[in-house]
Each structure stands twice: as C-alpha cells, then as structure tokens.
Amino acid sequence: MSENNTTPDQFRRVTIVGAGTIGYSWAGLFLAHGLDVTVSDPDPDVEAKVNKAMAELTPALDALGLPTQQLTKRLRFVTDLEDAVADADVVQENGPERLELKQQIWGVIEDSAPDHALFATSTSTIPATDIATALRQPERLLVGHPFNPPHLVPLVEIAPGEKTSAETIELARAFYTSVGKRPQVLRREVPGFVANRLQSALFREAIHLVSEGVVTEQELDEVVTSSIGMRWAVAGPFRTFHLGGGAGGLPAFLDHLGKALEAQWRVLGTPSLDEPTTALLREQAARDFGPLSDIPALETRRDRAQIALMKALAELPATD
C-alpha cells in the first residue's frame, strides 16, 4: 500500500464500469489514492484512451498533492464484466444514461461481484430506485453522482434509492471521504439531484438574458465569476443571504427583502432551446471562446484556477 494512501483496506479494489469522461476521471483519482483499479469497457481502444487520459490528468493530480509516480501500475483492463467485478470491493458504474442498459449491467454485476462490494452508479438523471428494480438486493445500490471532473471537484452526491440500506449509505460515505471527496447524502430522491438542479436553474436564466440581448455569453460569465461565483465558493446561497441580513441574519433578510426577491421570481425567463436560440448560443460561443481546438487550453486554465481556489480555501481557518 502507498504510504500516501488513507483508504481503508475494505476499499482496496475498485472496478470502473464505463471509461468515458467520468469513468477515466474516477480512475485517475482512485489510482492516485493507491487503489487497485480495474476498468471494464467494450470499446476496443479503451486501454489506449484511458492511458492517454491518465497522462493528461497527472498535472492536476500533482497540483492537488497526490502521488502520481507509476500512476498506472495498479491499473488493469478486463473486457468481460463478470471477471472485472469478481474481486471488487467497490463498483463505480458510468455507463450510458439508458435505464434498460443500466439495469442489464447491474444484473450482471450483482451476480458476479462479492457480497461485500459497494454498488454505486454515476448516473446524473436516473434514480437509483428505477435501476435497482433489476436487482435481487436493491438495498445495495445507490447513486454516487460526482460533479465533473471527479478527480478535481470535491462534491459527490450520494442519492439513495427507496430501498437503499443505511449500511450502504454509510459505506459509500466512508469510501468517498477516504479518497478526498466531500460526499453529501440527499434526504430525498429527486430528478437531477441537487447540484445539477441549481446549475440548470441558473443556466436557464443565463440563456434568457443572452437571448433577450441583455448581455452576451462572455459578459454574463464575467458577471458570475466576479460576483456570485466568488461569493458562493466561500458561502452558499443561504449563508450568503444570512450574512446579507446583518446582525439579524436570515430572518432579517427575509423580513426586509424577501418580498422583493419573490417578486423577481415572477419575471424570470423561461427560454426555449429552439433553433434561433441555439444558433445564437453557438455563434456567441465561437466568437467569445474561440475555435473548438482551443478547448484543451481552456480546460487547463480552468483546472489550474480551480486548484488554486481549492488550495486558498483550504488554507482559511475553520469558522464552524
């Protein structure tokens, strides 16, 4: 075991099912924490793609202070799903967002994985309850939904199904915490979970403002990153308004500004992603953000800034 690894022995072997963007990001994180990682994906080029991705992830993992020497030493590829999960302590599935396919995959996993294995799906749209109808033991499955990219952003939303056991929830919480994540257990199963719903609500109004000609995409991004984006990195919406109420806190804020805030809700936009709107969004993205070939450089800059922000926040003294 790596001297830098703090993951309990009960989570030593992880199988990644589906090695797309989310899957290989998970793999990089787990490998950097000294875990044995098996990747299972039907893509015949999966090994080359994942190894290339590991090389690309390495600078970010280094910047986070994680060990990356011989990062792929504990990585193996097994096409057959039954064999891939046969000795897994954790199965993190990241297949396509198709319910029937996920049910089929999890049926095979349940038949083949050890009884103690933690079952988690990275789905961003399908409730665990629906997937688990294909299982004999639905209490074993939950959603472990990361915020992209998993190797960098700390949040994991643990979304239990109706029959997920308390033991499974606590097992998932312990596992994700051991690999440096900040798991948040949702108290109810809701479509889209929490972070995606918040992101979607803000993006809907962003599209409305751009489509109405109030601002451009670039200008709106600058508004967010120079105001609420900075603020929410330190204090979320509720704490922000709690502080906005001064000495009276959130109760004072609601008393003084609550009605005005509610009135604004009635004028928020409900844009449609019709052809004229999507054409406008595509045109502005090309103009403001450059050609698609610039995306890798933009991703690198974003990741460096994200890591710098995470380090700065980690250095702040605790206030709670």
N, C-alpha and C positions, 0 to 999 in steps of 0.2 A: 504494500500500500504506500502511496505517496505520502511523504511527511507533511505535505500541504493539504492532504485530504482530510476533511472533517465529517465526511458522510459515514453514518453507521454501517457496519458490515451487513446489516439486513438489506441494504440497498446497493450492494456491490455490482450487480449485473443488471444493466438496463438494455431493453430491446426497443429500438426505434422502428416503428412500422410506418413506412411512407417517408421518403427522404427528399421532399421538396424544400421550399424555403424555410418552413417552420421545422421540419424534421432535421435538416442538417444543422440548423442553428441550435436546436436542443442537443444534438450530438456533440457539437463543439463545447458547449457548456459542461455537459456531463464528463467528457474526456478531460477537460481542464481541471475537474474536481477529482480526478484519479479513478473514475469508474470504468468498468469494462463495458463497452458499448457494442451491441450487435445491431446492424442496420439491415432491414428487410424491405426490398422494393423490387417490383417486377421489371423496372427499367434496366435493359441490358448494359447501359452505360453508367449505372448508378455509382460504381466504385470510382470511376474517373471524376465524375461530377462532385461527389462528396469530398474526395481528397483535394480537389481544386478549391472547394468551399472552405475546407479546413485551413488551407494556406491563406485564404482571404480573410478569415475570421481571426487569425492569430494576432495581428497587431492590436485589435480591440481587446482580446483576452489578456494580452501582455499589459495593456494600459490599465486594465482592471486589477492587475497584480496577481493574476492566476498563472500557474506554471504551464508552459507550453512546449518545453523540450520533449521531443518524441511524442507529440500530441496524439498521433495516430497509432502508437504502439499497442494500445488496448482496443483498437477498432477492428472489427471483422464484419464481413458481409455474408449473409445467408439468404438465399433467394426463397427457399422453402419456408413458409410461415410457421409450420408446425415445429420444424427444427430450430428456427430462430428464437422462439419463445420457450423452448423446452426447459431451460435452466434460468429463466429471467426472474429477477426479484421485482422489477418494475417494467411494465409495458406502457410506452407512451405512443399512442397511435395518432397519425397525422394524415390519414387518407383523404380522398376527395369528399366534398360535402354532399354526399348522397346517402340517404338513410339506409336503403336496402344494401348497399355495398358495405357500409359500416357494420350493419347487423351481421352480414356474412363474415366479415373479417373477425368480429368479436366472437362469433360462434366457434371459429377455428381456434382463436386464442384461448378461449375458456377450456376447450377440450385438450389443449396441448401444454398450457403453462402450469407451473407448480401451484399448489393450493394457496401458498402464502403470498403470491405475486400481487402487487398493486396494479390495478387496471385504470388507466387514465386516457381520455381522448382529448385531443387539442381542438376539437370542433369549435367553430365560432358561431354556429347557427342552430345546431341540432341538440335538443335537450337529452341529457343522459337517460331520462325516463324512457324516451322513444327507442333509443339504441338498445337499452337493457331488456326490452321485451324479448330479444332473441336469446337471452342468457337463462340458464337454469338458476344461477345465483346472481340476480340483478343487484344485490346488495354490494357486490364487489366493484361496481363500475361508477365512476364519476367523471365529470369534465374537469380537466386541468388546462384551462384556457390561458395561454400566455399573451402578453402584449408584444407585438412584433418589433424587433427581433428578440427571441427568447434569451439568447446568450448575453444580451445587453440590458434590456429593460427589466426591472425587478419584479413587476407585478405578475402574479398568476392568480386567476380567479378560479377557485375551487367551487364548482357548481354541482352539488349532489342531485341525484335523481330522487324520485319519490320513495324508492326502496333502498337507497344507498345507506349502509350502516354507519353508525357513529364511529366504529372502529376504522372503517375505510377512510373516513374523513380525516381522522387524526393521523392515520398512517400517511396520507397524502400531505397533510400539513407538515409533518416531520420531514418527509422526503424533500419537499421543495425548499424548506428552510435550510436543510443541510447543504444544498447546492447554491446558497446565496440568494434565493428568491424571497419575495415578500408575499406569501400567499394570503388571500382574502377569501374567507368562506362566505358564500352567499346564503342568506337565510331562506330565500325562496327561489324557485326555478322560474326565470323569466326569459323570454326570447331576446337573444343578443347579449345577455348578461348585463353588466353594469358599465364597464369602460367603453364598450362599443356603442351602447345606447347614448352615453354622454357625448362621445365623439360624433355620432350620427346627428344628434340634435344641433350641435354647434355647426357642423358642416352644412346642414340644411339651411340654416340662416346665412352662412357664408355664401352659398350658391345664390340665395335670394338677393343678397346685397350686390353681388357681382353682376347677376343677370339684370338687375334693375339699374345698373350703371352708377351705383353709389361709389364704388371703389373697384379697382382691378384686383386680380388674384394676388399680385405682388404686394399691392398696398394693404390688402386685408391681412396677408401673412405678417407684414410688418406691424400692423396694429396689434395682432395677437402676441407676437414674440416680444414686443416692447411694453406689454401691459399685463393682460390676464395670464398669458403663458408664463411669464416670470413669477407672477404672484402665486399662481396655482402650484408651481414647483415647490413652493415653501409652505403654503397653506391652501387647502382645498376650498371649494366654494362656500361651505358652511362656516368654516373658521374665518375665512376672509370677511364674510358679512358679520360674523360675531365681533370681529375687531372693528368693522365699519360702524358698529353701534356705539363705539366709545366705551365709556365706563358702564353703560347699561347693557353692553353686549348684544347678542342676537335679539333678545326681546325688545330692546330699544330700537334696533334697526327695523324690525317688523312693524313696530308701532308708528315710526316716523316715515318709513319709505316703502313699507310692504304694499300698500295700495297702488302707489306709483309703479312699482315693479310689476304688479299684477296687470295693470293697465297696458304695460308694454307687451305682455304676452299676447294680447288680442290683436296686435299689429305685426307680429312676427310672420315671416313669409312661409308659404307652402309651395315651393317651386316644383316644377316637373322636369325630369331629365329627358325632355323631348329633344328632337333633332336640333332645333335652333339653340337651345341651351347648351347641349353637349358640344355643338360646333363652336360656340363662344368659349367654353371652358378649354377645349382643345387648342384653339387659336391663341388664347392668352398664355396657356402653359408653354407652348412652343416659343412664344415671344419673350416671356418673362424668365423662364427657367432654362432655355437653351435646347439644343437638339437632344434626342434620346441618348446619344452617345455620351452626353455629359452626366448621366445618372450615376455611374460609379463614383465620379469625383464628388458629386453632391452627397452621396451616401457616406463617403469617407468623412467629409466635413461635418455632416450631421452627427455621425458616431463620435468623432473627436469632441464636438461640443457637448454631446450628451454625457460622455465620460467625464469631462471637465466639470460639468454641473453636478453630477453624482458625487464626485470627489469633494467639491466645495460644500455640498450639503452634508456629507459625512463628517466633515471637519467642524461643523457647527455644534456647540454644546447642546446637550439634551435639555428641553424645557418642560417635558411632561413628567 
